[in-house]
Structures are given as structure tokens and as C-alpha cells.
Amino acid sequence: MVAVPNRREGPTWDDSTPPANHWPEPRISVTEDGRTTLRAFDQFIVKLSSRCNLSCDYCYVYELRDSGWRHRPRIMPAPVRERLVSRITEHVRRHRLDRVRVLLHGGEPLLAGARVIADLTTALRRAVLAAGAGVDFALQTNGVLLTEALLDLLLDLDVQVGVSLDGYAEAHDRHRRGPASRSRPGPGTYARVTAALRLLGTAPYRPLFGGLLCTIDPASDPVRVFDALAAHRPPAADFLLPHATWDHPPISTDGGTPYAAWLCAVHDRWRESGRPMRIRLFESVDSLSRHGGSSSEVLGTVPAAAVAIETDGAVAWTESLNAVAEGAAGTGGSVFSHSFDALLGLACAPQYGTGSLCRTCQECPLVRVCGGGLRAHRFGRGRGFANPSVYCKDISALIRHIGPRLDR
């Protein structure tokens, strides 16, 4: 039997994950040349499991260039969890943070099991509250392992649940499949994921529903994908560009902008439907165009104040950097050897802001909104990160499509 705190009403998406311009700006320093560095973290991505029960062909962890997971514990051990609680609490006290956000991630975090999830969230909430701050927990899952018993636990623990769904059955099962055998590809997962979503959408679990994540595939029908997501009545959704670099580009575009065309179709359907859920990417374009902030790592010049902790305690910068090369996201530090403040002072700490961008980006009129795109997507061509995003044309086309419609 897992010990959990007293049951209390779980938060809704709207009050636990506010619109893009609601969260306070991360604590940053800006140099005279426009380079931005973080002075504190307020988001912690905790890799409870280093393994996954699916075999998604676009996954940057298991299917691209990073194999570091093979050498890490399958589940985050108790000594790592205890040290992590201590490090986060130390950081909260030092910077007098009033709130932090903890994302339980993987691999597939539900593989860690109920006891690990309960022990970590209970200990961390108690310690952070004692330090004078609040903590919001969210868990990102592929949905396959969600059961009524687990949802009861997550409700007691006050942990929101985000689920990955790539739209309708054909679109979803094209990429998000179970492990393959030697003779045939793995089975599709759409039926199991949507069954979990139906359960998540019922009382009393509806307050846990954080939203849906969908990876863009230009081969799928964008309107059908949007409608399939909207059918589950998510409070929010986000659309992700597949991780790519100039050395390993996305699908051939023949000079076109297939990702922008796809997203523009979704945007227009979203507006025509009365905006039935929040979409972080579109809201961030809107907010940045009005001189606001962004909650999306893909857009804007202010970095996400986030750091990732692996199952062995190793600490990494934004995980998308693993799409560049094995170990590219690594800091060289761990919760056993470094405080989070010490990591911020490392020479390898990423630089953000317009001063860190290539001249092409600095001179672009859209840079305030685009921010150069996701850092990993700028890598390659022998110039490191000194390039526009490999998705530059698509992002520019999307911003120009949304911009004129903001006041309509």
C-alpha cells in the first residue's frame, strides 16, 4: 500500500498552467551584446525511468543520436531521489523562489511504478513547502499504462497528466507503435491511448487532464488531426516539430514550407472552432507579437528556466540537444557533485538571447517572436549553432500567417 497525502481537489489546466504571459519571467541576466543567461531554474524535468514501452520512430531519446540511456538505471534509485529533493529545496531557498514546476518524465514515467512516484512527489512537496514555496507536478505519458488505480493515486498526489496523441488512428499508429519484433513492426497504440483518454476525461479524473502533445507529420491531414484531438476535450494542446538539424534535416521540402502549411491549417481550424482548447504554440506567437512572453521553448529570446535530471542523477540542459549528438545536452555535473547554482556558472551553459544568434537571425524582423527557433534545430553545417533554424522558413511562414489575424 502506497502512503499518499490527504486527498484534495486536483487543479485544472487553466489554474496550474496559465497562459503564456502569466508565468513570471525567468530570472535572467542580459549582457550588453544581447546574450541572455539564466540565474535560477524554476522547472525541473525528472526522468523517473530511462526506458520506454513504445518504439516511436521520431523519438530523440531512443531512435536518434543519443544512446546514453542504455548505461543509466532503469528506474531512478532512492538515493538519487533523496539527493534531488535536497538540491531542489536548496535552490528554492537560495533564490527565494515562490513556486517551482516539476515534470515527471521518461522514457515512460509510469514504468517507475506507483511507489516511486508517490515517494518522490510526497517528499519533494513537503520539502519545498517547508522552504516557503509551492510546487506543481505534472506527468507526461504515452498513456498506454494509465489505469483507474494509477489515476486515483495521481489524483491523491495532485499530479496533472499530459498524454501524447498524434491525432486520428492512422496518423497516430504510423509513428507511435509498440516494440517491433524481428519479423514485423510493433502494434499500433491508438486504441489503448484513446481508451486511457476516455478514462481520464471522466469524473473524478477530469481535473487531472493537463493536455495533449502531438508531433507534426505533414503526411497526416491537419484538420483531421485537430478534430481528433479536440474530440477528447483537452484543456490544452501543443504541436511539436520533429527534432532535426542541418546535418540531419527533416523531410525534403523542395523549397516549400510543409510544416507551416500544416500548422496554418490547424490554426485556422482552431479559430473557426472557437478555440476549444489552448494551444501553446499559437498563444506564444500571439503573446510575443504583442511584446509579451512565451511558454514555448521553440519561440522567443528568453530561455525556459528548465533543467533535466537523469535516473542516475546526471543533470542535462534542454533535452532536445540530444538530437544533435550523443551527450550534447550533458552538463558534466550531477545532483551528487553540483548544486544547480554551480551548473548555471559552467562554461558549457547555453547562451540565449539575440546576441547568441547568427547575423541572419539578428537582422531578421521576426527575431523577437521567433527567437531563432529551438536551439537544437540551429545546429550543423560546420558552424555549430550559428545558423538559422532548419525550420526557419516554416516558422517565418507561420508567424506571418498568424500575425495579421491577431485582431480579427
BELDAVEN-V852097 format. One record per residue. RES is the residue in three letters. OMEGA is omega in degrees with one decimal (* if undefined). NEAR is the number of other ideal C-beta (glycine too) atoms within 10 Angstrom. Layout:
RES_OMEGA_NEAR / RES_OMEGA_NEAR
This chain:
MET_-178.3_5 / VAL_177.4_14 / ALA_-179.0_9 / VAL_177.8_19 / PRO_176.2_13 / ASN_-179.1_5 / ARG_171.5_12 / ARG_-173.9_9 / GLU_178.4_9 / GLY_-179.0_20 / PRO_170.6_18 / THR_178.1_15 / TRP_-171.7_20 / ASP_-179.4_12 / ASP_177.5_10 / SER_177.2_17 / THR_-172.3_22 / PRO_176.7_12 / PRO_-170.4_17 / ALA_-174.4_22 / ASN_-177.1_17 / HIS_-178.8_13 / TRP_177.0_17 / PRO_177.7_11 / GLU_176.6_9 / PRO_-179.4_19 / ARG_-171.6_14 / ILE_170.6_16 / SER_-179.6_11 / VAL_179.5_15 / THR_-178.2_12 / GLU_-179.4_6 / ASP_173.9_9 / GLY_177.4_15 / ARG_-176.0_15 / THR_175.3_20 / THR_179.3_17 / LEU_172.9_22 / ARG_178.0_13 / ALA_172.7_18 / PHE_171.3_24 / ASP_176.1_22 / GLN_-176.3_16 / PHE_179.8_24 / ILE_-172.3_19 / VAL_-178.4_25 / LYS_-179.4_27 / LEU_179.9_23 / SER_177.4_24 / SER_-179.0_24 / ARG_179.2_18 / CYS_178.6_19 / ASN_174.4_16 / LEU_177.8_20 / SER_-177.6_17 / CYS_-169.9_20 / ASP_179.5_14 / TYR_-173.6_18 / CYS_-178.4_19 / TYR_-179.5_20 / VAL_-169.7_21 / TYR_-173.5_17 / GLU_-177.8_13 / LEU_-165.9_20 / ARG_-178.2_16 / ASP_177.6_22 / SER_-178.7_12 / GLY_-179.5_17 / TRP_-177.1_19 / ARG_-173.7_9 / HIS_-178.1_8 / ARG_176.6_18 / PRO_178.8_15 / ARG_-179.4_13 / ILE_179.3_21 / MET_-177.1_25 / PRO_-178.6_14 / ALA_179.5_12 / PRO_177.2_11 / VAL_-179.9_23 / ARG_-179.5_23 / GLU_179.6_14 / ARG_178.4_16 / LEU_177.4_23 / VAL_179.7_20 / SER_-178.1_15 / ARG_179.1_22 / ILE_179.6_26 / THR_176.3_20 / GLU_-179.1_15 / HIS_178.3_24 / VAL_-179.0_26 / ARG_-175.5_15 / ARG_-176.0_13 / HIS_179.1_17 / ARG_179.0_10 / LEU_179.2_22 / ASP_179.7_11 / ARG_173.6_13 / VAL_179.6_24 / ARG_-178.6_19 / VAL_179.2_23 / LEU_176.6_20 / LEU_-166.5_28 / HIS_177.7_22 / GLY_15.3_24 / GLY_175.4_24 / GLU_-173.0_21 / PRO_-179.3_25 / LEU_174.8_25 / LEU_179.0_18 / ALA_178.7_26 / GLY_-174.2_16 / ALA_-175.3_18 / ARG_179.8_12 / VAL_179.4_21 / ILE_-178.5_23 / ALA_-177.8_19 / ASP_-177.7_19 / LEU_-176.5_24 / THR_179.8_24 / THR_-179.1_17 / ALA_-177.4_17 / LEU_178.5_22 / ARG_-179.3_20 / ARG_-176.8_14 / ALA_-179.0_18 / VAL_176.9_22 / LEU_177.9_13 / ALA_177.7_11 / ALA_175.5_18 / GLY_-178.2_11 / ALA_173.4_20 / GLY_179.1_13 / VAL_175.0_21 / ASP_178.4_18 / PHE_172.4_22 / ALA_-179.5_21 / LEU_179.0_27 / GLN_-173.0_20 / THR_172.1_24 / ASN_172.2_24 / GLY_-172.2_26 / VAL_-175.7_19 / LEU_-178.3_15 / LEU_177.6_23 / THR_178.0_12 / GLU_179.9_10 / ALA_178.3_9 / LEU_178.3_19 / LEU_174.3_19 / ASP_178.5_15 / LEU_-178.1_18 / LEU_175.8_28 / LEU_177.3_19 / ASP_-178.0_19 / LEU_179.9_22 / ASP_-179.8_21 / VAL_177.3_24 / GLN_-175.2_24 / VAL_170.3_25 / GLY_-175.8_25 / VAL_176.9_23 / SER_179.7_21 / LEU_-176.2_27 / ASP_173.5_29 / GLY_-178.5_25 / TYR_-168.9_19 / ALA_-176.6_15 / GLU_-179.2_14 / ALA_-178.6_22 / HIS_-174.3_25 / ASP_176.2_19 / ARG_-174.6_16 / HIS_-170.9_21 / ARG_-173.3_25 / ARG_173.5_18 / GLY_-179.5_17 / PRO_-179.3_11 / ALA_170.9_12 / SER_-179.8_9 / ARG_-173.1_4 / SER_-177.5_5 / ARG_178.8_7 / PRO_179.6_13 / GLY_-179.3_15 / PRO_174.3_14 / GLY_-176.2_17 / THR_-174.4_26 / TYR_-175.9_22 / ALA_-178.5_12 / ARG_-179.3_16 / VAL_-179.2_26 / THR_173.8_19 / ALA_177.3_13 / ALA_179.2_23 / LEU_176.6_21 / ARG_177.2_10 / LEU_179.5_15 / LEU_-178.1_21 / GLY_-178.8_15 / THR_172.7_11 / ALA_6.5_6 / PRO_-170.0_12 / TYR_-176.8_18 / ARG_179.2_13 / PRO_179.0_18 / LEU_-170.1_23 / PHE_-179.2_23 / GLY_-179.4_24 / GLY_-177.1_23 / LEU_172.3_26 / LEU_-178.2_21 / CYS_175.6_22 / THR_-173.3_22 / ILE_172.3_23 / ASP_-178.4_21 / PRO_178.5_18 / ALA_178.9_12 / SER_179.8_21 / ASP_-174.1_16 / PRO_-179.7_22 / VAL_177.4_15 / ARG_177.7_14 / VAL_179.7_24 / PHE_-178.7_25 / ASP_179.2_15 / ALA_176.6_22 / LEU_-177.1_26 / ALA_-179.2_16 / ALA_179.1_13 / HIS_177.6_19 / ARG_178.1_12 / PRO_174.8_25 / PRO_-179.1_19 / ALA_176.1_19 / ALA_174.8_24 / ASP_-178.7_21 / PHE_-173.9_24 / LEU_170.8_18 / LEU_176.2_21 / PRO_-178.1_20 / HIS_-177.8_25 / ALA_176.1_22 / THR_176.9_22 / TRP_177.8_16 / ASP_178.4_13 / HIS_-171.5_14 / PRO_174.9_13 / PRO_-178.6_19 / ILE_178.3_12 / SER_-178.0_8 / THR_-177.1_16 / ASP_178.6_6 / GLY_-179.4_6 / GLY_-180.0_13 / THR_-174.8_20 / PRO_-179.7_18 / TYR_175.7_23 / ALA_179.6_22 / ALA_179.4_16 / TRP_-178.0_22 / LEU_177.9_26 / CYS_177.8_18 / ALA_176.8_16 / VAL_-179.8_25 / HIS_-178.4_22 / ASP_177.1_16 / ARG_178.4_16 / TRP_179.3_19 / ARG_-179.4_13 / GLU_-178.6_9 / SER_180.0_12 / GLY_178.7_6 / ARG_-174.8_11 / PRO_173.6_15 / MET_176.1_18 / ARG_175.4_21 / ILE_-170.2_25 / ARG_-177.6_22 / LEU_-178.5_25 / PHE_179.1_23 / GLU_178.9_20 / SER_174.9_25 / VAL_179.1_28 / ASP_-176.9_20 / SER_-179.0_21 / LEU_178.0_24 / SER_178.7_15 / ARG_178.1_11 / HIS_175.5_9 / GLY_-179.4_15 / GLY_-178.8_19 / SER_172.9_24 / SER_-178.2_21 / SER_176.9_21 / GLU_-174.2_20 / VAL_-171.8_24 / LEU_175.2_26 / GLY_-176.6_24 / THR_177.7_23 / VAL_-175.4_18 / PRO_169.8_22 / ALA_-176.6_19 / ALA_-171.5_22 / ALA_176.4_18 / VAL_-176.6_23 / ALA_179.1_22 / ILE_-178.2_26 / GLU_-176.0_23 / THR_178.4_23 / ASP_-179.9_17 / GLY_176.2_22 / ALA_-177.9_22 / VAL_-176.8_25 / ALA_169.8_22 / TRP_-179.0_21 / THR_-170.7_19 / GLU_-179.4_22 / SER_178.5_19 / LEU_177.3_23 / ASN_175.0_25 / ALA_-178.8_24 / VAL_-178.2_25 / ALA_178.5_15 / GLU_178.4_12 / GLY_-176.2_15 / ALA_-179.5_18 / ALA_-174.3_25 / GLY_176.3_19 / THR_-173.0_19 / GLY_-179.1_13 / GLY_177.0_18 / SER_179.3_19 / VAL_178.1_24 / PHE_-174.3_14 / SER_-173.1_12 / HIS_165.3_18 / SER_177.3_15 / PHE_176.3_22 / ASP_178.8_15 / ALA_179.2_12 / LEU_179.8_24 / LEU_-178.5_20 / GLY_-178.7_11 / LEU_179.0_12 / ALA_-178.5_4 / CYS_179.4_10 / ALA_-177.6_14 / PRO_174.2_16 / GLN_-179.3_15 / TYR_-178.8_24 / GLY_-176.6_20 / THR_-179.1_18 / GLY_179.7_15 / SER_-175.3_24 / LEU_176.1_28 / CYS_-176.3_16 / ARG_179.2_8 / THR_179.7_13 / CYS_-178.1_22 / GLN_-177.0_13 / GLU_-177.9_9 / CYS_179.8_18 / PRO_-178.8_9 / LEU_-171.0_17 / VAL_-178.7_17 / ARG_178.5_14 / VAL_-175.2_26 / CYS_-177.8_25 / GLY_-178.2_29 / GLY_-179.0_28 / GLY_-179.9_23 / LEU_-174.2_24 / ARG_-178.7_23 / ALA_-176.5_25 / HIS_178.3_28 / ARG_-170.7_26 / PHE_168.5_24 / GLY_179.1_19 / ARG_177.8_12 / GLY_-177.2_8 / ARG_-178.9_11 / GLY_-179.4_11 / PHE_-177.1_19 / ALA_178.2_16 / ASN_163.9_22 / PRO_176.0_21 / SER_173.8_26 / VAL_176.4_25 / TYR_-174.4_25 / CYS_-177.4_20 / LYS_-179.7_17 / ASP_-179.2_25 / ILE_179.4_28 / SER_-179.8_20 / ALA_178.7_18 / LEU_179.8_26 / ILE_-179.7_18 / ARG_178.0_13 / HIS_-176.7_18 / ILE_-174.1_20 / GLY_-178.0_14 / PRO_-176.8_8 / ARG_-172.2_12 / LEU_-174.8_10 / ASP_-179.3_6 / ARG_*_5
